[in-house]
Amino acid sequence: MKKILVVDDEPLNINILVDLLKGEYKMMAAKNGLQALKAARSSNKPDLILLDIMMPEMDGYEVCAALKEDPETRDIPIMFVSAMNETSDETKGFDLGAVDYITKPISPTILQARVHTHLALTQQASELREAHTLIKQQQQRMQDELNVARDIQLSMVPKEFPKFDAIEVFARLEPAREIGGDLYDCFMIDDESLCLCVGDVSGKGAPAALFMAMAKTLIKSYASSD
């Protein structure tokens, strides 16, 4: 069950909001800004905060600013519920990071609908973040595996070459992607015969690399007998 924190210095206002929402959500309450910050930073943090503005010592704007500056609480959606109905008041609330601003006296149906909407949006955002993290982990795993495959492929082509008095032989393979179908080889067939081969399998990626490995093996196998 989703948890909602109601922050207001008037017990009557807290009771009204709690009574409207308690059938669907687990309700929490704080009578001042310091209590609100403590509740939001606890291990039992709320999923949404309904925040009054006009409170002694620490007003709602200050509470909102403090929550948005804290990495542990900045993703908790905040809805201002206030009797302050000037456009400038509402604008300031949104500028501080609130997701909504409702003026008193409240409409029960509007409050319930907006609470439901913002909790649903928060849930979707959380699921998207989790999916993104999973995708990044899978991408990293695939990249690690491709890097291993690239190292294996590069280990299959020679890095030391036959030496002759009259000529020097050298080759280097730099795949455009992690792995591909390019190949070369250089080896002595017999005491007087040198085999040089260079090839490019169509395509990229693992299929081309596997075909390259098979082709290279067959070439070397057949070169000495045919």
KAQUIHU-V129804 format. One record per run of one state. SS is the DSSP state (H for helix, E for strand, L for the rest). FROM is the first residue (numbers start at 1). TO is the last residue. Records with the same first field share a line. If there is no record, write none. Layout:
SS = FROM-TO + FROM-TO
This chain:
L = 1-2 + 8-10 + 22-25 + 31-32 + 41-47 + 52-59 + 70-76 + 83-86 + 96-99 + 104-107 + 157-179 + 189-193 + 224-226
E = 3-7 + 26-30 + 48-51 + 77-82 + 100-103 + 180-188 + 194-204
H = 11-21 + 33-40 + 60-69 + 87-95 + 108-156 + 205-223
